[in-house]
Amino acid sequence: MVDSRIMADEKEITFDESAVAEAEIEPDESSETEPVKEPDENSAADGDDVEAVCPVGMGYIVGQRCERKLHVALYGADEKPVCLMHSKDPNKQSRPLFDEFWREFERILEAAGEGVAHFERFVFPELDFSKRKFQAICRFDYATFTQNANFFKATFTRNADFTGATFTQYAYFWNATFTKAANFLRATFTLDADFSDAAFMLDASFFAATFTQAASFVDTTFHGTADWRKCKFLNQAEFRQTKFEPQVEGQPSAAFALASFSKPGEIVFDDVDLSRILFHNCDVSQVLFTSSVRWAKREGNRGLAVFEETIPLDQQYAKGLHRDGQRAYRAVKQIYQQLKKNYDSSLDYWTANEFHFGEMEMMRLAEPTRGLLSPGRWMRQWWHPRLSFVALSLYKYASDYGNSYGKPMLWLLGILVLFAALLPLPGVGLKRQGAKQAETYASVWRSEDGWTPNLWTEARLAGKSAITSVDAATFQKSAEYAPAYPWGRVLAIFETLLTSTLFALFLLAIRRQFRR
């Protein structure tokens, strides 16, 4: 690119920074950034006493116009007469219009100093800003970059705003530095967009941006929150060794809520800390997470966790995660289901089991749907969720939702010992086949025999009870000793139900842990 610049005479430029609010980097999903409004064409005066000027809207004030002199473009290039900076005239790609465009650009930038440089809706020819340092607040809102846009190693010391910008060719932001907020809200990248090795010192917003071709964030560093909510990734995207290092405790490092992936198998997260990234309302069931990614750990080391489960609900990024003032556990459960499916399909069953725990925990915590119901449905709505809560709680503590085979084995041994101790109690007893009298702790004790013989007798009875407990757990029908009717039989049935359930949980956990 020809670097032609006109340096203005040195003069003091007064600018009231308080009059200009730095661009917000985190848009509210309920409202969109209002585009710069353009006045009616008729506002470009056609009268005899008023010079016709560019009517394109500029700046923050409604009705504020560009007011540069109109450019005579090739026929059909512009829908209405505009200035050279806003013209789509293809002759801008070559001299002398090319030089004239950049002279005006440099004049705007120098006049702005550290204030606001307005480039709204400019139509840029090919540009090369490699290693360029921008001291001003740069407003590229709704600008169109018709050729390659090269920002290699460029530094923005103030806010950089590319809201609604269109990059029709390659967009290179490799190794660029954004010292303040960076805003690419609703920007469109028609070809590849490369942000590799770039550094975002504060928040970066790609809210509702569209990446038509490859998007690269390899070795990119984000010190604030990176916002990809409602983004459209129509092709591949790489997040390899991307560093998410938010400075504010409790803030998400990145948000992909409502983002869409047209080719989910080509969206790669590799060697990335995902412990504070939000994925709710975003299908990640086929996204590639390599073995080097790092998820948050649940308390007590009971599986992996997503940030949606712990993010404070008063944050703007938590929208869609609360219902009636409470956390929407069903929405969080959906993320765990997708992640479990993702790792199951890649045969990483160990990690899938970690997310299975979170899925079941969210199901246990989810409340029933509120609303007016008929009496019959109201009763069902009352007891069904409570019964589910109890069942899921037992499932959790018995086997960590089928993830632990050690827990059901310990519970199984405990149940056998417990019922072995209960069966000889007075009122229950063990009955030998053919005997008329049941044996209990009290019936076998002989006060005239002394302590030692009686203790040995009680020990033999305990051994018989232990064998009977095992017989009941293993469905033995012809055992020598059987629990006495009726309460002994009741205990035996209860024991059989418990031990059968625990053994089934043990087998389920074995299958989940060692399936191939």
Sequence and secondary structure as in RCSB ss.txt:
>XXXX:A:sequence
MVDSRIMADEKEITFDESAVAEAEIEPDESSETEPVKEPDENSAADGDDVEAVCPVGMGYIVGQRCERKLHVALY
GADEKPVCLMHSKDPNKQSRPLFDEFWREFERILEAAGEGVAHFERFVFPELDFSKRKFQAICRFDYATFTQNAN
FFKATFTRNADFTGATFTQYAYFWNATFTKAANFLRATFTLDADFSDAAFMLDASFFAATFTQAASFVDTTFHGT
ADWRKCKFLNQAEFRQTKFEPQVEGQPSAAFALASFSKPGEIVFDDVDLSRILFHNCDVSQVLFTSSVRWAKREG
NRGLAVFEETIPLDQQYAKGLHRDGQRAYRAVKQIYQQLKKNYDSSLDYWTANEFHFGEMEMMRLAEPTRGLLSP
GRWMRQWWHPRLSFVALSLYKYASDYGNSYGKPMLWLLGILVLFAALLPLPGVGLKRQGAKQAETYASVWRSEDG
WTPNLWTEARLAGKSAITSVDAATFQKSAEYAPAYPWGRVLAIFETLLTSTLFALFLLAIRRQFRR
>XXXX:A:secstr
                GGGS    SS  TTS         GGGS  SSSS  B   B SSSTT B   B     T
TS SS   TTT   GGGGSTTHHHHHHHHHHHHHHHHTTSEEE TT EE SEE TT EE SEEE TT EE S EE
 TT EESS EE TT EE S EE TT EESS EE TT EESS EE TT EESS EE TT EE S EE TT EESS 
EE TT EE S EEEES EE  SSTTS SEE TT EESSGGGEEEES B TTEE TTS  SS EE TT B EE GG
G SEE GGGTS TTSGGGTTSEETTEE HHHHHHHHHHHHHHHHHTT HHHHHHHHHHHHHHHHH     S   H
HHHHHHHHHHHHHHHHHHHHHHHHTTTT SHHHHHHHHHHHHHHHHHTTSTTT EEETT SS B TTTT  GGG 
HHHHHHHHHHHHHHHHHHHHHHHTT SS SEEE TTHHHHHHHHHHHHHHHHHHHHHHHHHHHH  
